[in-house]
Amino acid sequence: MQKTLYLIIISFCLMSCYTYQVRKPAEVPVDSKQDPNKNMAVGNTAPILTKNNTAESQNLNSQLTSPPVNIQEKLAPSKNFKIDVDGRKYKIIVDRWENDSLVAHPVGKPDKVLKFHKNQINGEKIAEKRFSQPIADIITVAVYAGIGVAIWSLLQ
């Protein structure tokens, strides 16, 4: 009983409410207003309208793609990130930008300095350390349940 209680306590101590999450880029909104000249329907132009509609749908798909990622704006100083550099993953705290190079240090090792060129960093896999509300809720419910079980076992 005591071993399992200690195991549960240690597992709760090792859990964290903070996770690394990739921020999804905002999609470019599409204008719903169309050119009135394109909407004019003439009796014999039905095939042309279908070609225009397919071209417009392709344009909409190309406009919904995310804009290019600006790595220097994403990686702000004094924040924790998980980045992918040439296939290796690093958990870093950003110190500063020197021209096109990122100067950072690993989490927990402030003495070690890492330098990466912005072309080496995979912009799509930059994950920022954020507070995770669902994990915090799960931990809270589990702690309350544990307290309830402890009180129940003391009263028995």
Buried (B, 14 or more C-beta within 10 A) or exposed (E): EEEEEEEEEEEEEEEEBEBBEEEEBEEEEEEEEEEEEEEEEEEEEEEEBEEEEEEEEEEEEEEEEEEEBEBEEBBEEEEBBBBBBEEEEBBBBBBEBEEEEBBBBBBEEEEEEBEBEBEBBBBEEBBBBBEBEEBBEEBEEBEEEBEEEEEEEEEE
